[in-house]
Amino acid sequence: MVEKRLAEYALLGGMEGAEVIMWLIMRGALSDKVNLAHKATYAPSVTNIATLVFEDTGGAPVAGDVEAYRVHIDYEMAGAKAVPGTYPFTLARSLANYRINDFLSG
C-alpha cells in the first residue's frame, strides 16, 4: 500500500482531490457518539456542495490523544501551502469567508 499525505493528494488533484480524505480525518476526530445536528446540500452548478454538522456527544478526549491528532494533521498538511492555487481550509479562512458562504447557501 502506498501512503500519501493530504498535501500529495492536493498536488495530484488540487485541494478538492484531497477533500474526501479530509472529511474522513475530521470524522475520525470525533468520538463514536455523534448526533447529526444539521445537513444541507446545494448544487449551484456541476459540483454539489454539502454541509454536515455533527455534535460530539462522547466524553472529553484524552489530552495525549488530542496532541497526537494535531501532530498527525500537521504531518498530513505539510507542503500543502506550497501547492499553487490551493488554500488549505483553516478556521481563519472560514471566518474570513463566512458571509459569502452564508449568502450562497441561503
C-alpha positions in Angstrom: 0.0 0.0 0.0 1.3 3.4 -0.9 0.7 6.1 1.7 0.3 9.7 0.7 -0.1 12.8 2.7 -3.1 15.2 2.0 -0.5 17.6 0.5 0.4 14.9 -2.0 -3.3 14.4 -3.0 -3.6 18.1 -3.4 -0.6 18.1 -5.7 -2.2 15.4 -7.8 -5.8 16.8 -7.9 -5.9 20.1 -6.1 -7.4 20.5 -2.6 -10.7 19.1 -3.9 -8.8 15.9 -4.7 -7.9 15.6 -1.0 -11.4 16.7 0.3 -12.7 13.1 0.8 -9.6 12.3 2.9 -10.1 15.5 4.9 -13.7 14.5 5.6 -12.6 11.1 6.9 -10.0 12.7 9.1 -12.5 15.2 10.5 -14.9 12.4 11.3 -12.1 10.4 12.9 -11.5 13.3 15.2 -15.0 12.8 16.7 -15.9 10.2 19.3 -18.1 7.2 18.3 -21.1 9.0 19.8 -22.3 11.8 17.5 -25.6 13.3 16.5 -26.2 14.8 13.1 -27.2 18.4 14.1 -27.6 19.8 10.5 -27.2 18.9 6.9 -27.6 20.8 3.7 -26.9 20.3 0.1 -26.7 22.9 -2.7 -25.9 22.4 -6.3 -25.0 25.8 -7.9 -23.5 24.2 -11.0 -21.9 20.8 -11.8 -20.4 20.4 -8.4 -22.6 19.7 -5.4 -21.8 21.5 -2.1 -22.7 19.5 1.0 -22.6 20.6 4.7 -22.8 18.3 7.7 -22.6 19.5 11.3 -22.1 16.8 13.9 -22.4 17.2 17.6 -20.0 15.1 19.5 -21.9 13.6 22.5 -19.0 11.4 23.7 -16.8 12.1 26.6 -13.9 14.6 26.6 -10.9 13.4 24.6 -7.7 12.3 26.4 -5.2 15.2 26.3 -2.5 13.0 24.8 -4.8 11.9 22.0 -5.6 15.5 21.1 -1.9 16.3 20.8 -1.2 13.1 18.8 -4.0 14.1 16.4 -2.6 17.6 16.0 0.8 16.1 15.1 -0.9 13.8 12.6 -2.7 16.7 10.9 0.5 18.8 10.7 2.1 15.8 9.1 -0.8 15.4 6.6 -0.8 19.1 5.6 3.0 19.6 5.4 3.6 21.0 2.0 0.0 21.8 1.1 0.5 25.6 1.3 3.2 25.3 -1.4 0.7 23.9 -4.0 0.0 26.7 -6.4 -3.6 27.9 -6.4 -4.7 25.9 -3.3 -5.7 27.3 0.0 -6.0 24.8 2.9 -9.2 25.3 4.8 -8.5 26.8 8.2 -10.6 28.4 10.9 -9.2 31.8 10.0 -10.2 31.3 6.3 -13.6 30.0 7.4 -14.3 33.1 9.5 -13.0 35.4 6.7 -15.4 33.9 4.2 -18.4 33.2 6.4 -20.6 36.0 4.9 -20.2 34.9 1.3 -20.7 31.2 2.2 -23.8 32.2 4.2 -25.1 34.2 1.3 -24.5 31.5 -1.3 -26.1 28.7 0.8 -29.2 30.8 1.7 
